[in-house]
Amino acid sequence: MRFDIFTLLPETFAPYLQASILQKAAERQLLHFHLHNIRDYTHDRHHTTDDQPYGGGGGMVMKPEPMFEAVETVLGAPPPCPVILLTPQGRVFNQTIAKELAAYGHIALLSGRYEGVDERIRQHLVTDEISIGDYVLTGGELPALILIDAISRLIPGVLGDPTGAEDDSHASGLLEYPHYTRPPTFRGWDVPPVLLSGDHARIETWRRKQSLARTLAKRPDMLARAPLTAADEKILRELRD
Ligand code: ADE
């Protein structure tokens, strides 16, 4: 999976990309991170990347020329991959979108700063706009890292455990069941005995019920979209009674 990241703050990405599972995956050539400083594609003495908005008002707007030149120099015109602008105006990121983007094998991420970007960037360069939630950050760097993290762990081999991403909360449309490890009793709190039973069928049934109960309690909105079996529906009816 290749990520081309266009930003005015490339140095903000390095600490996370180099201090995690992502670094190991990059060493193994499973992930390729290419950071590009938009400022390198300016031609004036002050390396200007922003300007005042036409029509007045507060804040600065990112100029179109450096952004177009950066993306087109690196990727060609038109770019062969999705060009995603991180913005609070985008569609709200979730696990389904993470899967969709992982399937491309190559994406470009544009992290904006200032109050916003010139509208022509949205209209003629960007192919998708993504928000990480209904709140406003100072820039698109953290959102880009969040997409990178969520997408990368879906790439086969990135997580040590080959089934690693399958049971995750959200991957199945439900929240994940509770986990326990040693010791079996901690401060008088016991691990549920079924998990120590060695009976894999019973453990599976217990975990599924826990997932359903948690989702019902914490995120009932997810149940409407989750793929549920007849057995799941029966468990849910019992839980609701
Ligand atoms: N830039 C600023 N806030 C953002 C958000 N919530 N999602 C994506 N990009 C952003």
Residues whose N, C-alpha, C, O or C-beta is under 5 A from the ligand:
A	BS01	ADE	L86 T87 P88 I130 S131 I132 G133 Y135 V136 L137 T138 G139 G140 P143
